[in-house]
């Protein structure tokens, strides 16, 4: 996995990202061109028109992020709207899915499983990130520093060209992501990858939650937010953001469906394995007397329900595979990342502050 270190103004950060990851970004664009046709019946011209709908609105409250995207565009020599389209990929895939796919499971399944756990003085976040194997070579570890600003340093795993995803910052704030397929968009709110970046720029879990609830999220998704004091799930749709608190056991578990009140939303049947994976990770976590980076990593190796298991394989009825696993110890401001399925990982990286 490519590691990139970016420092400076938003444009300089984006420019460095774009120059160093040019090949991966180009492949990401090609990957999503094909995916959008499959999931939404949208050709590339329609996708770019959709991206342009966000551009003017985002200038009003997220201009800094657009400046970074412009830097990525210049560094990768790819048009701005194409990079913006990458950064609203979740809104397109999971908010504008075609009626021909309604109630079916034949669109790609972003079948991630996540866990937050406060155990004594230790606070952990972890997840498997599952997606099409074709996108695996385009994942990068991105380190971001903005000297002279109020923002903490960031270490995250992301898809090349996307400005916010899964990781932690130098204040010990971390986030994970679970895709949720729910119809509807509100383009006046933050696209979910913008929201993830904003969480990673937060000083605390409390500040991150306030920020996400204040701005709202353009489409559906679950953002698991944590710091040394514990974690909270944020179930997001285009109409609301609701908190899923830690249970009495100090844990928050999530997969790919809304757990809280579903009234007023359109969430068609998508991944039949999502409830079983949720039950399974709760069961496995309950069997661990003392969580550590290593013992939590073992949970994410589980193959019950294979291939649509926590440790997912792209075969049979499963259209996605675990591409990386991240376990964060937010109390110590460090994380371990493995690429590939956790039972057969290719590389292991340590992120720390």
C-alpha positions in Angstrom: 0.0 0.0 0.0 1.3 3.4 -1.0 2.1 5.8 2.0 1.8 9.5 1.3 2.8 12.4 3.6 1.1 15.8 2.8 1.7 19.0 4.6 0.8 22.7 4.0 -2.3 24.5 2.8 -5.3 22.6 1.5 -4.2 23.1 -2.1 -0.6 22.0 -1.3 -1.9 18.9 0.5 -4.1 18.0 -2.5 -1.3 18.7 -5.0 1.1 16.4 -3.1 -1.5 13.7 -2.9 -2.3 14.1 -6.6 1.3 14.0 -7.7 2.3 11.0 -5.6 -0.8 8.9 -6.2 -1.5 9.9 -9.9 -1.7 6.3 -11.1 -3.9 5.1 -8.3 -6.2 8.1 -8.7 -6.6 7.5 -12.4 -7.5 3.8 -11.7 -10.0 5.0 -9.0 -11.7 7.1 -11.6 -11.9 4.3 -14.1 -13.2 1.9 -11.4 -16.1 4.2 -10.4 -17.0 5.1 -14.0 -17.9 1.4 -14.4 -19.5 1.1 -11.0 -21.8 4.0 -11.4 -23.2 2.5 -14.6 -23.9 -0.7 -12.8 -25.4 0.7 -9.5 -27.2 3.8 -10.8 -27.5 3.4 -14.6 -25.6 6.7 -14.8 -23.0 7.3 -17.5 -19.9 9.4 -16.8 -21.5 12.6 -18.2 -24.4 12.2 -15.9 -22.1 11.6 -12.9 -20.1 14.7 -13.6 -23.4 16.7 -13.9 -24.3 15.3 -10.5 -20.9 16.4 -9.1 -21.4 19.9 -10.4 -24.6 20.1 -8.4 -22.5 19.9 -5.3 -19.8 22.3 -6.3 -21.5 25.6 -5.8 -23.3 24.5 -2.6 -20.1 23.2 -1.0 -18.3 26.5 -1.7 -20.5 28.0 1.0 -19.4 25.8 3.9 -16.7 23.5 2.7 -14.5 25.6 0.5 -11.3 24.3 2.1 -12.1 20.8 1.0 -12.9 21.9 -2.5 -9.5 23.7 -2.6 -7.8 20.4 -1.6 -9.8 18.5 -4.3 -8.6 21.1 -6.8 -5.0 20.4 -5.7 -5.5 16.7 -6.2 -7.0 17.4 -9.7 -4.0 19.5 -10.6 -1.5 17.0 -9.2 -3.1 14.0 -10.9 -3.9 15.9 -14.1 -7.5 14.9 -13.9 -10.4 17.4 -14.2 -11.7 18.8 -11.0 -15.2 17.4 -11.4 -13.9 13.9 -11.8 -12.1 14.1 -8.5 -15.2 15.6 -6.9 -17.2 12.7 -8.2 -14.8 10.3 -6.4 -15.5 12.2 -3.2 -19.3 11.9 -3.5 -19.1 8.2 -4.6 -21.2 7.0 -1.6 -24.0 9.5 -2.3 -24.2 8.3 -5.9 -23.8 4.5 -5.3 -26.0 4.3 -2.2 -28.4 7.3 -2.6 -29.1 7.3 -6.3 -29.2 3.5 -6.9 -31.3 2.5 -9.9 -34.9 1.3 -9.5 -33.9 -1.8 -11.4 -31.9 -2.8 -8.3 -34.5 -2.0 -5.8 -34.9 -4.8 -3.2 -32.1 -6.8 -4.8 -28.6 -7.7 -3.8 -26.9 -7.5 -7.2 -25.2 -4.2 -6.7 -21.7 -4.2 -5.2 -22.0 -4.7 -1.4 -19.8 -2.5 0.8 -20.2 -5.1 3.6 -18.1 -3.6 6.4 -18.3 -4.6 10.1 -17.2 -2.2 12.8 -16.6 -2.2 16.6 -16.1 0.5 19.2 -15.0 -0.6 22.7 -14.3 1.2 25.9 -12.7 -1.1 28.4 -11.3 0.5 31.6 -8.7 3.1 30.5 -8.5 1.7 26.9 -10.7 2.9 24.0 -10.6 0.9 20.7 -12.1 1.3 17.3 -11.8 -1.4 14.6 -13.3 -2.5 11.3 -12.9 -4.6 8.2 -13.4 -2.5 5.1 -15.0 -4.6 2.4 -15.3 -3.5 -1.2 -14.6 -4.8 -4.8 -11.1 -6.4 -5.0 -10.4 -4.3 -8.2 -10.2 -1.2 -5.9 -7.7 -2.8 -3.6 -4.5 -1.6 -5.4 -5.9 2.0 -5.2 -5.9 2.2 -1.4 -3.3 4.5 0.2 -2.3 5.5 3.7 -2.3 9.3 3.8 -0.7 11.4 6.5 -1.9 15.0 6.6 -0.4 17.9 8.5 -1.6 21.6 8.4 1.1 23.6 10.2 -0.1 26.9 11.7 -3.8 25.8 11.7 -6.0 24.6 14.5 -6.3 21.1 13.0 -4.6 18.0 14.4 -2.4 15.8 12.2 -4.2 12.9 10.5 -3.4 9.3 9.5 -6.0 7.6 7.5 -6.6 4.8 5.0 -8.4 6.1 2.0 -9.1 5.4 -1.7 -6.7 7.5 -3.9 -8.3 10.8 -4.6 -10.7 10.8 -1.6 -10.0 13.4 1.1 -11.6 11.6 4.1 -12.1 8.1 5.2 -11.0 5.8 8.1 -8.3 6.5 10.6 -7.3 8.7 13.6 -5.7 12.0 14.5 -3.0 13.3 16.8 -5.7 14.1 19.4 -6.7 10.5 19.6 -10.0 10.9 17.7 -10.8 8.1 15.3 -13.6 7.1 12.9 -14.8 4.1 11.0 -17.5 3.8 8.2 -20.3 1.4 7.4 -22.2 1.9 4.1 -26.0 2.0 4.3 -28.1 1.9 1.2 -31.0 4.4 1.7 -32.7 6.3 -0.9 -32.5 10.1 -0.9 -30.0 12.9 -0.9 -29.7 16.4 0.5 -27.0 18.2 -1.4 -27.0 21.1 1.1 -25.3 18.8 3.6 -21.9 17.3 3.9 -21.1 14.3 1.6 -20.1 11.4 3.9 -16.4 11.5 3.0 -16.3 15.2 3.7 -17.9 14.4 7.1 -15.3 11.7 7.8 -12.5 14.3 7.0 -14.2 16.8 9.4 -14.3 14.2 12.1 -10.6 13.5 11.6 -10.0 17.2 12.1 -11.9 17.4 15.4 -10.4 17.9 18.8 -12.6 15.3 20.6 -15.4 12.8 20.0 -17.8 15.4 21.5 -16.7 18.1 19.0 -17.0 15.6 16.1 -20.5 14.6 17.0 -21.6 18.2 17.3 -20.1 19.0 14.0 -21.7 16.1 12.1 -25.1 16.8 13.7 -24.8 20.5 12.9 -24.0 20.2 9.2 -25.9 17.0 8.5 -24.9 14.3 6.0 -26.0 14.4 2.4 -26.7 10.6 2.2 -26.9 7.6 4.3 -24.1 5.8 6.2 -22.9 4.9 9.7 -19.9 6.8 11.1 -18.4 5.3 14.3 -16.6 8.1 16.2 -14.3 7.5 19.2 -11.6 9.0 21.4 -10.0 8.1 24.7 -13.4 8.5 26.5 -15.2 6.0 24.4 -17.2 5.8 21.1 -20.6 6.5 19.6 -22.3 5.5 16.4 -23.8 8.1 14.2 -26.5 6.7 11.9 -26.9 9.2 9.1 -29.5 9.7 6.5 -30.3 12.7 4.3 -32.9 13.8 6.8 -31.3 13.1 10.2 -28.3 12.0 12.2 -29.0 9.9 15.3 -26.7 8.7 18.0 -26.1 5.0 18.8 -24.5 5.1 22.3 -22.2 2.5 23.9 -24.0 -0.3 25.7 -23.5 -1.2 29.3 -20.6 -3.4 28.1 -18.8 -0.3 26.7 -19.3 -1.5 23.1 -20.9 -0.1 19.9 -21.2 -2.6 17.0 -22.5 -1.9 13.5 -22.8 -3.4 10.1 -24.8 -2.3 7.0 -28.3 -1.5 8.1 -30.1 1.1 10.2 -30.4 -0.2 13.8 -32.4 2.7 15.3 -35.9 3.9 14.3 -36.4 3.4 10.5 -39.6 5.5 10.3 -39.6 8.0 7.5 -36.7 6.5 5.5 -36.6 4.3 2.4 -34.1 1.5 3.1 -34.8 -1.4 0.8 -33.6 -4.9 1.6 -29.9 -5.0 0.6 -27.5 -7.3 2.5 -29.2 -10.2 4.1 -26.0 -11.0 6.0 -25.9 -7.6 7.8 -28.0 -8.6 10.8 -26.2 -11.9 11.2 -22.7 -10.2 11.1 -24.0 -7.7 13.7 -25.1 -10.6 16.0 -21.8 -12.4 15.4 -19.5 -9.5 16.2 -21.5 -8.9 19.4 -21.1 -12.6 20.3 -17.4 -12.7 19.6 -16.6 -9.5 21.5 -18.5 -10.8 24.5 -16.1 -13.8 24.7 -13.0 -11.6 25.1 -12.2 -10.8 28.7 -9.6 -8.1 28.0 -9.5 -6.4 24.6 -6.1 -5.5 22.9 -5.2 -4.7 19.4 -4.4 -8.4 18.8 -7.5 -9.9 20.4 -9.8 -7.5 18.6 -7.9 -8.3 15.3 -8.8 -12.0 15.9 -12.5 -11.1 15.9 -12.2 -9.7 12.4 -10.8 -13.0 11.1 -14.1 -14.7 11.7 -15.6 -16.6 8.7 -19.0 -17.8 10.0 -21.4 -17.3 7.2 -18.6 -17.5 4.6 -18.2 -15.9 2.0 -20.5 -13.2 3.3 -18.8 -13.3 6.8 -17.1 -10.6 8.9 -14.0 -11.7 7.1 -15.5 -11.5 3.7 -14.5 -13.1 0.4 -15.5 -12.0 -3.1 -17.0 -15.2 -4.4 -20.4 -16.8 -4.7 -23.1 -14.5 -3.5 -20.6 -12.0 -2.0 -19.6 -9.2 -4.4 -17.1 -7.7 -2.0 -14.0 -8.8 -0.1 -12.2 -7.5 3.0 -9.5 -5.2 1.5 -8.0 -3.9 4.8 -8.5 -4.2 8.5 -7.8 -1.4 11.0 -7.7 -1.6 14.8 -7.1 1.6 16.7 -6.0 2.1 20.3 -7.2 5.7 20.7 -5.9 5.9 24.3 -2.4 5.4 23.0 -3.0 7.2 19.6 -1.9 4.3 17.5 -3.4 1.8 15.1 -2.5 -1.3 13.1 -3.5 -1.7 9.5 -3.4 -4.9 7.5 -4.1 -5.1 3.8 -6.1 -8.0 2.4 -8.3 -10.4 4.3 -7.1 -10.6 7.9 -6.5 -14.4 7.7 -4.2 -13.9 4.7 -3.0 -10.3 4.9 -0.2 -9.0 2.6 1.3 -6.1 4.7 1.0 -4.7 8.2 1.4 -1.0 9.0 1.6 0.8 12.3 0.1 4.3 12.5 1.0 6.3 15.6 1.3 9.8 17.1 
